[in-house]
Amino acid sequence: MWFRRSEAASTIEAGSVFRRDGEERNLVETASVLKVKADSFGIPHVHYNICYQRPHETIADGPRILSLETFRKRYRQRVGH
């Protein structure tokens, strides 16, 4: 289990960008990772900004925080690299 977490932490790092199709039609979510940092219990969390894009509208929000595991499940498509 610990190996998987450290492996995931190495692929999700500051500067990484991930994308997913939103729940709404014609909505794309883009998450830009600010940092990955463990909390006081040692659980890694991803701090990120998010951008929602529709055909004629863009909304930026953040910073936000998700556990590393939840972030990996939600944002599977890496942009760039």
Phi and psi restraints in degrees (range 20) as a CNS / XPLOR table:
assign (resid 1 and name C) (resid 2 and name N)
       (resid 2 and name CA) (resid 2 and name C) 1.0 -64.8 20.0 2
assign (resid 2 and name N) (resid 2 and name CA)
       (resid 2 and name C) (resid 3 and name N) 1.0 -33.8 20.0 2
assign (resid 2 and name C) (resid 3 and name N)
       (resid 3 and name CA) (resid 3 and name C) 1.0 -61.7 20.0 2
assign (resid 3 and name N) (resid 3 and name CA)
       (resid 3 and name C) (resid 4 and name N) 1.0 -42.5 20.0 2
assign (resid 3 and name C) (resid 4 and name N)
       (resid 4 and name CA) (resid 4 and name C) 1.0 -63.6 20.0 2
assign (resid 4 and name N) (resid 4 and name CA)
       (resid 4 and name C) (resid 5 and name N) 1.0 -39.6 20.0 2
assign (resid 4 and name C) (resid 5 and name N)
       (resid 5 and name CA) (resid 5 and name C) 1.0 -64.8 20.0 2
assign (resid 5 and name N) (resid 5 and name CA)
       (resid 5 and name C) (resid 6 and name N) 1.0 -46.1 20.0 2
assign (resid 5 and name C) (resid 6 and name N)
       (resid 6 and name CA) (resid 6 and name C) 1.0 -66.9 20.0 2
assign (resid 6 and name N) (resid 6 and name CA)
       (resid 6 and name C) (resid 7 and name N) 1.0 -34.2 20.0 2
assign (resid 6 and name C) (resid 7 and name N)
       (resid 7 and name CA) (resid 7 and name C) 1.0 -64.2 20.0 2
assign (resid 7 and name N) (resid 7 and name CA)
       (resid 7 and name C) (resid 8 and name N) 1.0 -43.2 20.0 2
assign (resid 7 and name C) (resid 8 and name N)
       (resid 8 and name CA) (resid 8 and name C) 1.0 -66.1 20.0 2
assign (resid 8 and name N) (resid 8 and name CA)
       (resid 8 and name C) (resid 9 and name N) 1.0 -39.0 20.0 2
assign (resid 8 and name C) (resid 9 and name N)
       (resid 9 and name CA) (resid 9 and name C) 1.0 -63.2 20.0 2
assign (resid 9 and name N) (resid 9 and name CA)
       (resid 9 and name C) (resid 10 and name N) 1.0 -31.7 20.0 2
assign (resid 9 and name C) (resid 10 and name N)
       (resid 10 and name CA) (resid 10 and name C) 1.0 -74.2 20.0 2
assign (resid 10 and name N) (resid 10 and name CA)
       (resid 10 and name C) (resid 11 and name N) 1.0 -23.3 20.0 2
assign (resid 10 and name C) (resid 11 and name N)
       (resid 11 and name CA) (resid 11 and name C) 1.0 -92.6 20.0 2
assign (resid 11 and name N) (resid 11 and name CA)
       (resid 11 and name C) (resid 12 and name N) 1.0 -21.5 20.0 2
assign (resid 11 and name C) (resid 12 and name N)
       (resid 12 and name CA) (resid 12 and name C) 1.0 -111.2 20.0 2
assign (resid 12 and name N) (resid 12 and name CA)
       (resid 12 and name C) (resid 13 and name N) 1.0 109.9 20.0 2
assign (resid 12 and name C) (resid 13 and name N)
       (resid 13 and name CA) (resid 13 and name C) 1.0 -142.7 20.0 2
assign (resid 13 and name N) (resid 13 and name CA)
       (resid 13 and name C) (resid 14 and name N) 1.0 167.5 20.0 2
assign (resid 13 and name C) (resid 14 and name N)
       (resid 14 and name CA) (resid 14 and name C) 1.0 -52.1 20.0 2
assign (resid 14 and name N) (resid 14 and name CA)
       (resid 14 and name C) (resid 15 and name N) 1.0 132.8 20.0 2
assign (resid 14 and name C) (resid 15 and name N)
       (resid 15 and name CA) (resid 15 and name C) 1.0 95.3 20.0 2
assign (resid 15 and name N) (resid 15 and name CA)
       (resid 15 and name C) (resid 16 and name N) 1.0 -15.6 20.0 2
assign (resid 15 and name C) (resid 16 and name N)
       (resid 16 and name CA) (resid 16 and name C) 1.0 -69.7 20.0 2
assign (resid 16 and name N) (resid 16 and name CA)
       (resid 16 and name C) (resid 17 and name N) 1.0 147.8 20.0 2
assign (resid 16 and name C) (resid 17 and name N)
       (resid 17 and name CA) (resid 17 and name C) 1.0 -128.2 20.0 2
assign (resid 17 and name N) (resid 17 and name CA)
       (resid 17 and name C) (resid 18 and name N) 1.0 133.7 20.0 2
assign (resid 17 and name C) (resid 18 and name N)
       (resid 18 and name CA) (resid 18 and name C) 1.0 -129.5 20.0 2
assign (resid 18 and name N) (resid 18 and name CA)
       (resid 18 and name C) (resid 19 and name N) 1.0 154.5 20.0 2
assign (resid 18 and name C) (resid 19 and name N)
       (resid 19 and name CA) (resid 19 and name C) 1.0 -136.8 20.0 2
assign (resid 19 and name N) (resid 19 and name CA)
       (resid 19 and name C) (resid 20 and name N) 1.0 151.0 20.0 2
assign (resid 19 and name C) (resid 20 and name N)
       (resid 20 and name CA) (resid 20 and name C) 1.0 -151.9 20.0 2
assign (resid 20 and name N) (resid 20 and name CA)
       (resid 20 and name C) (resid 21 and name N) 1.0 152.3 20.0 2
assign (resid 20 and name C) (resid 21 and name N)
       (resid 21 and name CA) (resid 21 and name C) 1.0 -73.1 20.0 2
assign (resid 21 and name N) (resid 21 and name CA)
       (resid 21 and name C) (resid 22 and name N) 1.0 135.7 20.0 2
assign (resid 21 and name C) (resid 22 and name N)
       (resid 22 and name CA) (resid 22 and name C) 1.0 -74.8 20.0 2
assign (resid 22 and name N) (resid 22 and name CA)
       (resid 22 and name C) (resid 23 and name N) 1.0 170.7 20.0 2
assign (resid 22 and name C) (resid 23 and name N)
       (resid 23 and name CA) (resid 23 and name C) 1.0 -69.2 20.0 2
assign (resid 23 and name N) (resid 23 and name CA)
       (resid 23 and name C) (resid 24 and name N) 1.0 -27.7 20.0 2
assign (resid 23 and name C) (resid 24 and name N)
       (resid 24 and name CA) (resid 24 and name C) 1.0 -83.3 20.0 2
assign (resid 24 and name N) (resid 24 and name CA)
       (resid 24 and name C) (resid 25 and name N) 1.0 151.2 20.0 2
assign (resid 24 and name C) (resid 25 and name N)
       (resid 25 and name CA) (resid 25 and name C) 1.0 -67.1 20.0 2
assign (resid 25 and name N) (resid 25 and name CA)
       (resid 25 and name C) (resid 26 and name N) 1.0 142.2 20.0 2
assign (resid 25 and name C) (resid 26 and name N)
       (resid 26 and name CA) (resid 26 and name C) 1.0 64.0 20.0 2
assign (resid 26 and name N) (resid 26 and name CA)
       (resid 26 and name C) (resid 27 and name N) 1.0 27.7 20.0 2
assign (resid 26 and name C) (resid 27 and name N)
       (resid 27 and name CA) (resid 27 and name C) 1.0 -120.2 20.0 2
assign (resid 27 and name N) (resid 27 and name CA)
       (resid 27 and name C) (resid 28 and name N) 1.0 130.3 20.0 2
assign (resid 27 and name C) (resid 28 and name N)
       (resid 28 and name CA) (resid 28 and name C) 1.0 -122.5 20.0 2
assign (resid 28 and name N) (resid 28 and name CA)
       (resid 28 and name C) (resid 29 and name N) 1.0 133.4 20.0 2
assign (resid 28 and name C) (resid 29 and name N)
       (resid 29 and name CA) (resid 29 and name C) 1.0 -105.2 20.0 2
assign (resid 29 and name N) (resid 29 and name CA)
       (resid 29 and name C) (resid 30 and name N) 1.0 131.6 20.0 2
assign (resid 29 and name C) (resid 30 and name N)
       (resid 30 and name CA) (resid 30 and name C) 1.0 -122.0 20.0 2
assign (resid 30 and name N) (resid 30 and name CA)
       (resid 30 and name C) (resid 31 and name N) 1.0 123.5 20.0 2
assign (resid 30 and name C) (resid 31 and name N)
       (resid 31 and name CA) (resid 31 and name C) 1.0 -110.2 20.0 2
assign (resid 31 and name N) (resid 31 and name CA)
       (resid 31 and name C) (resid 32 and name N) 1.0 126.4 20.0 2
assign (resid 31 and name C) (resid 32 and name N)
       (resid 32 and name CA) (resid 32 and name C) 1.0 -108.4 20.0 2
assign (resid 32 and name N) (resid 32 and name CA)
       (resid 32 and name C) (resid 33 and name N) 1.0 116.8 20.0 2
assign (resid 32 and name C) (resid 33 and name N)
       (resid 33 and name CA) (resid 33 and name C) 1.0 -74.2 20.0 2
assign (resid 33 and name N) (resid 33 and name CA)
       (resid 33 and name C) (resid 34 and name N) 1.0 128.2 20.0 2
assign (resid 33 and name C) (resid 34 and name N)
       (resid 34 and name CA) (resid 34 and name C) 1.0 -91.0 20.0 2
assign (resid 34 and name N) (resid 34 and name CA)
       (resid 34 and name C) (resid 35 and name N) 1.0 -45.4 20.0 2
assign (resid 34 and name C) (resid 35 and name N)
       (resid 35 and name CA) (resid 35 and name C) 1.0 -166.4 20.0 2
assign (resid 35 and name N) (resid 35 and name CA)
       (resid 35 and name C) (resid 36 and name N) 1.0 161.3 20.0 2
assign (resid 35 and name C) (resid 36 and name N)
       (resid 36 and name CA) (resid 36 and name C) 1.0 -120.1 20.0 2
assign (resid 36 and name N) (resid 36 and name CA)
       (resid 36 and name C) (resid 37 and name N) 1.0 122.8 20.0 2
assign (resid 36 and name C) (resid 37 and name N)
       (resid 37 and name CA) (resid 37 and name C) 1.0 -143.5 20.0 2
assign (resid 37 and name N) (resid 37 and name CA)
       (resid 37 and name C) (resid 38 and name N) 1.0 137.1 20.0 2
assign (resid 37 and name C) (resid 38 and name N)
       (resid 38 and name CA) (resid 38 and name C) 1.0 -78.5 20.0 2
assign (resid 38 and name N) (resid 38 and name CA)
       (resid 38 and name C) (resid 39 and name N) 1.0 143.3 20.0 2
assign (resid 38 and name C) (resid 39 and name N)
       (resid 39 and name CA) (resid 39 and name C) 1.0 -81.9 20.0 2
assign (resid 39 and name N) (resid 39 and name CA)
       (resid 39 and name C) (resid 40 and name N) 1.0 -172.8 20.0 2
assign (resid 39 and name C) (resid 40 and name N)
       (resid 40 and name CA) (resid 40 and name C) 1.0 -66.5 20.0 2
assign (resid 40 and name N) (resid 40 and name CA)
       (resid 40 and name C) (resid 41 and name N) 1.0 -15.8 20.0 2
assign (resid 40 and name C) (resid 41 and name N)
       (resid 41 and name CA) (resid 41 and name C) 1.0 -96.2 20.0 2
assign (resid 41 and name N) (resid 41 and name CA)
       (resid 41 and name C) (resid 42 and name N) 1.0 1.3 20.0 2
assign (resid 41 and name C) (resid 42 and name N)
       (resid 42 and name CA) (resid 42 and name C) 1.0 86.7 20.0 2
assign (resid 42 and name N) (resid 42 and name CA)
       (resid 42 and name C) (resid 43 and name N) 1.0 8.1 20.0 2
assign (resid 42 and name C) (resid 43 and name N)
       (resid 43 and name CA) (resid 43 and name C) 1.0 -86.4 20.0 2
assign (resid 43 and name N) (resid 43 and name CA)
       (resid 43 and name C) (resid 44 and name N) 1.0 121.5 20.0 2
assign (resid 43 and name C) (resid 44 and name N)
       (resid 44 and name CA) (resid 44 and name C) 1.0 -72.6 20.0 2
assign (resid 44 and name N) (resid 44 and name CA)
       (resid 44 and name C) (resid 45 and name N) 1.0 137.8 20.0 2
assign (resid 44 and name C) (resid 45 and name N)
       (resid 45 and name CA) (resid 45 and name C) 1.0 -126.8 20.0 2
assign (resid 45 and name N) (resid 45 and name CA)
       (resid 45 and name C) (resid 46 and name N) 1.0 147.2 20.0 2
assign (resid 45 and name C) (resid 46 and name N)
       (resid 46 and name CA) (resid 46 and name C) 1.0 -101.3 20.0 2
assign (resid 46 and name N) (resid 46 and name CA)
       (resid 46 and name C) (resid 47 and name N) 1.0 125.8 20.0 2
assign (resid 46 and name C) (resid 47 and name N)
       (resid 47 and name CA) (resid 47 and name C) 1.0 -101.4 20.0 2
assign (resid 47 and name N) (resid 47 and name CA)
       (resid 47 and name C) (resid 48 and name N) 1.0 127.0 20.0 2
assign (resid 47 and name C) (resid 48 and name N)
       (resid 48 and name CA) (resid 48 and name C) 1.0 -151.6 20.0 2
assign (resid 48 and name N) (resid 48 and name CA)
       (resid 48 and name C) (resid 49 and name N) 1.0 160.4 20.0 2
assign (resid 48 and name C) (resid 49 and name N)
       (resid 49 and name CA) (resid 49 and name C) 1.0 -102.6 20.0 2
assign (resid 49 and name N) (resid 49 and name CA)
       (resid 49 and name C) (resid 50 and name N) 1.0 152.7 20.0 2
assign (resid 49 and name C) (resid 50 and name N)
       (resid 50 and name CA) (resid 50 and name C) 1.0 -127.8 20.0 2
assign (resid 50 and name N) (resid 50 and name CA)
       (resid 50 and name C) (resid 51 and name N) 1.0 147.8 20.0 2
assign (resid 50 and name C) (resid 51 and name N)
       (resid 51 and name CA) (resid 51 and name C) 1.0 -131.4 20.0 2
assign (resid 51 and name N) (resid 51 and name CA)
       (resid 51 and name C) (resid 52 and name N) 1.0 124.7 20.0 2
assign (resid 51 and name C) (resid 52 and name N)
       (resid 52 and name CA) (resid 52 and name C) 1.0 -99.7 20.0 2
assign (resid 52 and name N) (resid 52 and name CA)
       (resid 52 and name C) (resid 53 and name N) 1.0 128.7 20.0 2
assign (resid 52 and name C) (resid 53 and name N)
       (resid 53 and name CA) (resid 53 and name C) 1.0 -123.6 20.0 2
assign (resid 53 and name N) (resid 53 and name CA)
       (resid 53 and name C) (resid 54 and name N) 1.0 126.2 20.0 2
assign (resid 53 and name C) (resid 54 and name N)
       (resid 54 and name CA) (resid 54 and name C) 1.0 -117.3 20.0 2
assign (resid 54 and name N) (resid 54 and name CA)
       (resid 54 and name C) (resid 55 and name N) 1.0 170.4 20.0 2
assign (resid 54 and name C) (resid 55 and name N)
       (resid 55 and name CA) (resid 55 and name C) 1.0 -51.3 20.0 2
assign (resid 55 and name N) (resid 55 and name CA)
       (resid 55 and name C) (resid 56 and name N) 1.0 -38.4 20.0 2
assign (resid 55 and name C) (resid 56 and name N)
       (resid 56 and name CA) (resid 56 and name C) 1.0 -125.9 20.0 2
assign (resid 56 and name N) (resid 56 and name CA)
       (resid 56 and name C) (resid 57 and name N) 1.0 24.2 20.0 2
assign (resid 56 and name C) (resid 57 and name N)
       (resid 57 and name CA) (resid 57 and name C) 1.0 -155.4 20.0 2
assign (resid 57 and name N) (resid 57 and name CA)
       (resid 57 and name C) (resid 58 and name N) 1.0 139.7 20.0 2
assign (resid 57 and name C) (resid 58 and name N)
       (resid 58 and name CA) (resid 58 and name C) 1.0 -131.5 20.0 2
assign (resid 58 and name N) (resid 58 and name CA)
       (resid 58 and name C) (resid 59 and name N) 1.0 130.6 20.0 2
assign (resid 58 and name C) (resid 59 and name N)
       (resid 59 and name CA) (resid 59 and name C) 1.0 -126.2 20.0 2
assign (resid 59 and name N) (resid 59 and name CA)
       (resid 59 and name C) (resid 60 and name N) 1.0 124.9 20.0 2
assign (resid 59 and name C) (resid 60 and name N)
       (resid 60 and name CA) (resid 60 and name C) 1.0 -104.0 20.0 2
assign (resid 60 and name N) (resid 60 and name CA)
       (resid 60 and name C) (resid 61 and name N) 1.0 144.8 20.0 2
assign (resid 60 and name C) (resid 61 and name N)
       (resid 61 and name CA) (resid 61 and name C) 1.0 -151.3 20.0 2
assign (resid 61 and name N) (resid 61 and name CA)
       (resid 61 and name C) (resid 62 and name N) 1.0 157.1 20.0 2
assign (resid 61 and name C) (resid 62 and name N)
       (resid 62 and name CA) (resid 62 and name C) 1.0 138.6 20.0 2
assign (resid 62 and name N) (resid 62 and name CA)
       (resid 62 and name C) (resid 63 and name N) 1.0 -179.7 20.0 2
assign (resid 62 and name C) (resid 63 and name N)
       (resid 63 and name CA) (resid 63 and name C) 1.0 -76.4 20.0 2
assign (resid 63 and name N) (resid 63 and name CA)
       (resid 63 and name C) (resid 64 and name N) 1.0 155.6 20.0 2
assign (resid 63 and name C) (resid 64 and name N)
       (resid 64 and name CA) (resid 64 and name C) 1.0 -125.7 20.0 2
assign (resid 64 and name N) (resid 64 and name CA)
       (resid 64 and name C) (resid 65 and name N) 1.0 165.3 20.0 2
assign (resid 64 and name C) (resid 65 and name N)
       (resid 65 and name CA) (resid 65 and name C) 1.0 -137.1 20.0 2
assign (resid 65 and name N) (resid 65 and name CA)
       (resid 65 and name C) (resid 66 and name N) 1.0 132.7 20.0 2
assign (resid 65 and name C) (resid 66 and name N)
       (resid 66 and name CA) (resid 66 and name C) 1.0 -135.7 20.0 2
assign (resid 66 and name N) (resid 66 and name CA)
       (resid 66 and name C) (resid 67 and name N) 1.0 152.9 20.0 2
assign (resid 66 and name C) (resid 67 and name N)
       (resid 67 and name CA) (resid 67 and name C) 1.0 -61.8 20.0 2
assign (resid 67 and name N) (resid 67 and name CA)
       (resid 67 and name C) (resid 68 and name N) 1.0 153.2 20.0 2
assign (resid 67 and name C) (resid 68 and name N)
       (resid 68 and name CA) (resid 68 and name C) 1.0 -57.5 20.0 2
assign (resid 68 and name N) (resid 68 and name CA)
       (resid 68 and name C) (resid 69 and name N) 1.0 -43.9 20.0 2
assign (resid 68 and name C) (resid 69 and name N)
       (resid 69 and name CA) (resid 69 and name C) 1.0 -63.1 20.0 2
assign (resid 69 and name N) (resid 69 and name CA)
       (resid 69 and name C) (resid 70 and name N) 1.0 -44.1 20.0 2
assign (resid 69 and name C) (resid 70 and name N)
       (resid 70 and name CA) (resid 70 and name C) 1.0 -65.2 20.0 2
assign (resid 70 and name N) (resid 70 and name CA)
       (resid 70 and name C) (resid 71 and name N) 1.0 -42.0 20.0 2
assign (resid 70 and name C) (resid 71 and name N)
       (resid 71 and name CA) (resid 71 and name C) 1.0 -59.3 20.0 2
assign (resid 71 and name N) (resid 71 and name CA)
       (resid 71 and name C) (resid 72 and name N) 1.0 -45.8 20.0 2
assign (resid 71 and name C) (resid 72 and name N)
       (resid 72 and name CA) (resid 72 and name C) 1.0 -59.6 20.0 2
assign (resid 72 and name N) (resid 72 and name CA)
       (resid 72 and name C) (resid 73 and name N) 1.0 -38.9 20.0 2
assign (resid 72 and name C) (resid 73 and name N)
       (resid 73 and name CA) (resid 73 and name C) 1.0 -71.1 20.0 2
assign (resid 73 and name N) (resid 73 and name CA)
       (resid 73 and name C) (resid 74 and name N) 1.0 -36.5 20.0 2
assign (resid 73 and name C) (resid 74 and name N)
       (resid 74 and name CA) (resid 74 and name C) 1.0 -79.8 20.0 2
assign (resid 74 and name N) (resid 74 and name CA)
       (resid 74 and name C) (resid 75 and name N) 1.0 -44.0 20.0 2
assign (resid 74 and name C) (resid 75 and name N)
       (resid 75 and name CA) (resid 75 and name C) 1.0 -111.6 20.0 2
assign (resid 75 and name N) (resid 75 and name CA)
       (resid 75 and name C) (resid 76 and name N) 1.0 90.8 20.0 2
assign (resid 75 and name C) (resid 76 and name N)
       (resid 76 and name CA) (resid 76 and name C) 1.0 -95.5 20.0 2
assign (resid 76 and name N) (resid 76 and name CA)
       (resid 76 and name C) (resid 77 and name N) 1.0 -20.6 20.0 2
assign (resid 76 and name C) (resid 77 and name N)
       (resid 77 and name CA) (resid 77 and name C) 1.0 -97.6 20.0 2
assign (resid 77 and name N) (resid 77 and name CA)
       (resid 77 and name C) (resid 78 and name N) 1.0 108.8 20.0 2
assign (resid 77 and name C) (resid 78 and name N)
       (resid 78 and name CA) (resid 78 and name C) 1.0 -79.3 20.0 2
assign (resid 78 and name N) (resid 78 and name CA)
       (resid 78 and name C) (resid 79 and name N) 1.0 139.4 20.0 2
assign (resid 78 and name C) (resid 79 and name N)
       (resid 79 and name CA) (resid 79 and name C) 1.0 -105.7 20.0 2
assign (resid 79 and name N) (resid 79 and name CA)
       (resid 79 and name C) (resid 80 and name N) 1.0 127.4 20.0 2
assign (resid 79 and name C) (resid 80 and name N)
       (resid 80 and name CA) (resid 80 and name C) 1.0 83.1 20.0 2
assign (resid 80 and name N) (resid 80 and name CA)
       (resid 80 and name C) (resid 81 and name N) 1.0 -177.1 20.0 2
